[in-house]
Amino acid sequence: MDESFSVPASWYDGHNALRHQGTARWDGLDRLQLDADSSKIEVPLSELRFSELRGDQRIYRRDKEEGFRLSLEGDLPAGLTRQLPGKSDYGAWIDRLGLGRAAAIFTLASAAAVALFLTAPDWLGPRVPESWERQIGEAMVGDLGGRLCHTPAGDAALNKMLAKVDPGAVKVRAGVANIGMVNAVALPGGQVLLFDGIIQQAESPDELAGVLGHEVGHVRERHVMTALLRQFGLSVLLAGANSGVGNTAAGIASMGYSRDAEREADAYARESMARADISPVATAGFFERLADESGEGTNDNAVAGWLASHPAARERAKAFRAAAKQGEDYRPVLNEAEFAALKSMCEDDKDVESFDLF
């Protein structure tokens, strides 16, 4: 009990995108008590795994909660330091096997994977084990560092919109990246990112609901690994969580799908919006506006950002407008205050880092 302590801490509990700010208390035994106004949980030290050092912060994950992240700051008691997991030299499984044996296994796996997988992304993508996909997705999000925006009101608005377009029991996770590109991406492991540029481009929350529903469609149809394998080849599978795909936000933004996959994701978005009584007309207007601004249909073909790898924006606008039900009493997916909180999310988050593509 002499080594009991309390220190400032922040954490994500793995159940939503809210960042909790409070204290971590250790009583000298085998668990931490995390205490904040909106979250009070106990975490056994045996379930924690070291993730990374970020300045003077130690970041830990939790075995039983995929999205759990704990950040501890400052000096820790020696007794607690001995119980907390430390940084591994090469990765947990490599440390257990030894570098030489792991390298041999890696070489054999590489040769087998090249022969078996490289030529078949369309059938291989949906068959990639979900544990591998989650690992790759975590690496891609992690490489964004502090560029993910969080505010209580903005997170709540995003979660409300996500619940409308993705009512399934196993939730897709969504976030906002402080990147000015007009883009949104679905990542491996059931994660979706809206770039701040596309949020600022939107004139109504229903427009964003269509974008979000589209990216959720890519997740639900398991298009993501197929696109990664097609674009980046076998390195995605061989590198796993250390994949070069996740090194930059530019790599994430460059992910592309087949036109058929894009149309399937649009169809999923329209179906989910219909179930949630969200008007597809706003999304149609969004595509029409982007087509006008990008010069679609002119000789320069300068369709940038999210439009670049997608079917023609006017084709998509026509399909969304045709999906509207005559006489339906549609209501906005977010109210004005919630939409404003989402729009100002990156500006209001004083801790978020900016990103410059060039």
N, C-alpha and C positions, 0 to 999 in steps of 0.2 A: 504493500500500500504506500510505501515511502516514495515510490516512483510514479504515483498518480499525477496526471497533468491534464491541462486543457489548452488547446491551441486552435487558432483560426483555421478553418477548413472549408472547402467547397466540394460539392459532389453532384452527380447525376444519379438518380436512383434506379435507372434502367427501365422505368415504366412510362416516362414521358420525357419531353425535351426541356423541362424546366431545370435550371441550375440552382441548387440550394446553397445558401451561404450561411455558415454558422460556426459551430465549434466541434472539435473531435476530443472526446474525453476518454482517457485510459486509466483504469483503476489498478494497474499492475498485474492483471490476470490475462485472459486470452481473448479479449474482444474490445472493440472500440464502440463508444456511444456517440452517434452523430446527431447533433441537436440543432434544429433551425425552426423558425416559426411555422414553416409549411411541411417539415419532414423531421421525424424522430425515429431513427432506426439503430439497431445494434448489428454490428458486422463482426463475425468471428475472424480473428487474424489468420486462421488457417485457410480461409476462403479467398484471401487477397493474393494478387499476383502483381509483381512489379511491372510497370509499363514503360515509363520514361522519366528522365530528369528534364525539367523545363525551368531554367534559371535556378532559383532556390526552392522550387516546388518538386515534390516527389509525387508522381502520378501512379495510382494503383487501379487494377481492374478486379472484378469479383467473379469467381467461377460460376456461381449460380445465377448471375444477372448479366446478360450479354452487354447491355448498354450502360452498366454501372461504371462510373469513374470517380475516383476520390483523389483530391489534391491536398497534400499536407505541406505546410510551410514552416520554415525555421528549424531550429535544433530540436531533436527528439531525444528522450531519455535513452541511455544505453540499453536498458532492459527491453524497451520496446523495439529499438533498432535490431536487436538480436532476434526478435520474434517475427519482424516483418520480412517478407521475401526480398532478396537482393537482386541486383542486376545480373543477368546471365551473360557469359562471354559471347556465345554464338546463337543462343536460343535453347530452350529447355531440352528438346529432344536431342540436339547435337551435343549438348553438354553431357547428356546421359550416355550416348553412344561413343563419343570421341570424335574428333574432327576427321581423322583419316577414314574411319568406317562410315561416317556420315557422308563424306565426299564420294566414297565409292558407291554408296546407295544412291546418292544424288545423280551420279553419272549414268548408272544403269537405268534409273527412272527417266532421265532425260532422253536416252536413246529409245526406250520403249514408248515414251509419250510422243516423241516425234513421229515414229512409225505409225502409231495408232490413232493419234488425235488431230494432227495438224490439218489434215485435208477434210475434216468433217465438222466444222463449227456448228452447222445448222442442227445436226442431231446430237452433237456432243454437249452443246451449251446447256440444254435443259437437264442433262444427266450428270453435270458436275455436282459432287456432293455439296449439300448446303453448308456444311462446316467449312469447306474450302472457300465457298463463295462469301460467307460472312467474314472470313479472315482477310480476303482481298478487299472487301468493302471497308473494313475497319482501317486497313492501311491507307486506302485512298482518302477517307475522311480525315485520318490522323495527319496526313501530309498537308492538309489545309491549315494545320496549326490553329492559331487564334483567329482565323478569318470567318468563323461561324458566328452569326449575330444572335444575341439573346436579350430579351427583355421580358419581364413577366407578362405584360399585356400582349406583346407581339407573339410570344410562345403560345399563349392561350388562344389567340385568334387563329394561328396556324393549326393548332391541334383541333380546334372546332371545325375548321374547313376540312381538314384531313378526315375527321370522323364522318363527315357528310359524304365524301366521295370514296371512302374506304371503310365501310362498316363491318368488315370481317373480324372474326375473333382474334386472329393473329395480325397485329397491326403493322403496317408499313411505318417506318420512322421518317419524319420529314424535318428539314432544317433550311435556314436561309444563309447563303454565303455572301460575304461582302465583296462581291465581284460585279463590276458594272456592265458585263456582257448581257445581252438580251438572250438568256439561255436558261434551261432547266434540265437536270439530268437525273436518271435513275441509276443507282449504284448497286453493285453486288450486295447480297445479304439483306435485301429488303429496305433500302434507304433511298430517299429522294431529296435532292437539293434544288431549291429555287434560287437563282442568282438575283441579287438586288436589282440588277438592270432590268430584268423582266417584270419585277414587282413595280418599279417606278414607271415602266411603260404602260402598265395596266390602268385603266380608268374606272374599273369596278371590281368588286370581289368576285363576281360571277365569272369574269374573264380569267382570273387566276384559278378559280375552281376547275375550269376546263383544262388549263395547263397542268395543274396538279393531278387531276384525274388521268390525263394522258400518261404522265410519268408513272403513276401507280399502275396503269395498265401494262406498261413495260415490265414492272415487277411481277404482277400477277400472271402474265403470259410467259414469264421466264425468258424474256428477250435479252436480258442484260449480259449474261455470260456468252451467249451466241455473238453479240456485238463485240465484246472484248476479244474473243478468240479470233474473230474475223479481222479485227483492226490491229491487234498487237501480237497475234500469234501465240505460240506455246509458252512464251515467257511469262504470261499471266499465271499459268498453272504451275510452272516450275519454280517461279520466284515466290509464290504464295504471298504471305503478308509483307514480304520485302520487295514486292513487284515494282519495277520501274514505272508501271502504269500510273501509280499513285504519287509520283514524285512532284508533280506540279498540277495546279488547277487547270492549266492549259491542256494537259493530257486528259483530265476528266471531261473538259468541255468538248474535246474533239471526238468523243464517242459517237458512233453512228450506227444506224439500224437500216435494215432493208426497207424498201417502200412498203412491202406487205406488212412488216412488223409495225411500221408507223401507222398504217391504216387500222390495224388491229387495236393499237393503243388508243387511237381516236375513237374507235367504236366502243371500247371499254369505257372511255371517259363519258361518251354520250349516254350509255346505259346507266352508269353510276349517277350521273346528273339527273336522269329521268327518275330514278328511284328516290333521289333526295329532293325532288321538285325544285331543281335549280335550272334556271333558264339557259338553254344553249345559245340563245341569240346574242348574248354579250360576247361569248367566245367567238362566234362568227364575226362580230364586229372587230374584235381584236385581230383576227387573221386578216381581215380586209384592210385594216389600218396598217398593219405591218407590210402587207403586199404593196400598198401605195407608197409607204416610206422607203421601201427597199428597191423600188423600181421594178418589181416583178412584171414580166411581160415586155420589158424594154430590152434594148440591145446590150446594155451593160451587164445584165444578169447579176447585179451586185446584191444578191440575197445573202445577208450576213446572219451571224448568230444562230439562233434556234431554227431559223428557216432553212439553213443551208443543206441539211441532210434529210429534210422532210418533204413530203409531197407538196405540190403547189399550194400556196396559202389560200388562193381563191377557191381551189377545189375543196379544201378543208372547210372554208367558210360556208360554202354551199351546203355541205353535208351537215354541219352544225345547225345552220338556219332551217334546213328541212326537218330536223329532229324536233323542232319546237311544236308543242301541242296547241292547237287553236283553242282559245278560251281558257287556257290553264292559268290559274292564279299563282304565278311564280312569286317567290319572295327572295330577297337577297340572302346569300349564304352567310354574310356578315353584316352587322350594322355599321353605321358610319364611323363610330368610335373604334370598333374593332379593325376595320379596314385601315383607318388612319394609323393605328398602332402597328399594323403589319408594314405599312409603307415607311414608317419612321424607325423601324426596328434597328437597322444598322447605324443610322445616325444617332439614335438614343443610347446605343451600347457603347459606352466610353472605353471599354477594354478591348473592343474588337480591332483587329489589324486590317489594314487595307491591302489590296492586291493590284499590282500593275502587270498586265499581260506582257508588255514589251519594256 
